[in-house]
Amino acid sequence: MSWLVSNWSQVSQYGLAHLWLSIPPIVLGFVLSVPLGWVANRFALTRGALLTIGGILYAIPSLPLFALLPSLIGTRILDPINVEIALTLYAVALMLRTTADGLAAVSGDVKLSATAVGFGAARRFFGVELPLAGPVLLAGLRVVSVSTVSLVTVGSVIGVNSLGYFFIDGYQRAFYTEVWVGIVGTVLIALVFDTLLVLLGRALMPWTRRGAGGRRRDALAQSRWAVLR
Amino acid sequence: MIEFRDVTKRFPDGTLAVSELSLVIPPRQVTVFVGSSGSGKTTILRMINRMVDPTSGTVAIDGVDVATREPVALRRSIGYVMQNSGLLPHRTVLDNIATVPLLRGEKKTEARARARALMDVVGLDGSLAERYPAQLSGGQQQRVGVARGLAVDPNILLMDEPFGAVDPLVRAELQTELKRLQHELDKTVVFVTHDIDEAFLLGDQVVLFKPGGIVAQAGRPAELLERPADAFVAEFIEAGRPRSILR
């Protein structure tokens, strides 16, 4: 505890850096997955191709990818942009399948009826399909968020510092208090992000709460009838 | 008036859904398309608002070929009600009813005010306005569907088996309600069903389809009942009678 107090300025500085390193890949991963998910569903060929590429991308270990990127895209070796690009790739790879599945699962009846009352293609996508895929997208985004917050720590190995620094430093010095500070801090950030996402989902998708309540009531009413019969 | 002239529809897989259909749907009346599944009745209905385009032949509304109309604008000018209501699950009752006025660019406050008035017209309690479709009963959802179909005061209302998924009591109630509404509103209604009783109850004109979108007989309900054109028509009507009571 005393270590934490005396090193608080460094811990909070790296904690903030951790936050800022995590946000862009999560946001970009989500945003990019939407058009890609749409393309994946649009054509039979692209679905297989995109989802396979996504799967392979995610299988590349993060450390070599961080180290390789500068030579591939010409960035400086210590530039945090390498970590950001790599983590965005992972986020897209993870999110793509969820987005594609979420969009594909939107009820055909609802899509048909939206077309029948005069939604154009773009309005139907953004006004009907995307919001209705929302709960699935949120579930995927929560996984991406946790995974990104955790992967950011690997950047510390190549000098892009975050709370990950403390478990590398603590491990090298066999000083486990420091390791624990890094781990607990990382988990806390992941929890904060997750809570924010859940709250955001509730605010943006009120029908899922009240709708679910309604369905539960219906189910309850039906089961009562079943008993009466 | 809606007119089909020599309309044929062949789907990409080769199925002939409609062949050489010529049919006139008179204005301000209820025309019911009835037939078993595979008779092409829904396909024919969907040609009116260009959800389906014919392979050959023309569909005309008041003398204007619908193929010359922009599909999205055309659909916004025609009411559409479907089975399981087809409501948007993520919008409240009020916003569902206001969907088409909003798509047409009307102001939100005006569209909602009209939606409220329409809830009254279709017999929905105002307290349901802020609910989501999943929180309504099947009958209530169907009423919202009808209100949405009427929201821009269209001349034509297309109804694709709208009461197919509700229980018999609610269905009877909705049928009576539709007759009352039609009496007040005087729309050109095209109604699709596979239930011959419903067809006779609601239709000023009934069109009975054979498989492949062929008209077996078209006329007033009394005509079909008294003078069935052939054995198919007679059998179809006979099959709709409540057998369990008679025997």
Interface residues (C-beta under 8 A of the other chain):
Chain A: S107 D109 V110 L112 S113 A114 T115 A116 V117 G118 F119 G120 R123 V128 P131 L132 G134 M205 P206 W207 R210 G211 A212 G213 G214 R215 R217 D218
Chain B: R46 N49 M51 V72 A73 R75 R76 Y80 M82 Q83 N84 G86 L87 L88 P89 H90 R91 T99 V100 L103 R104 R131 Y132 P133 A134 Q135 L136 R148 G149
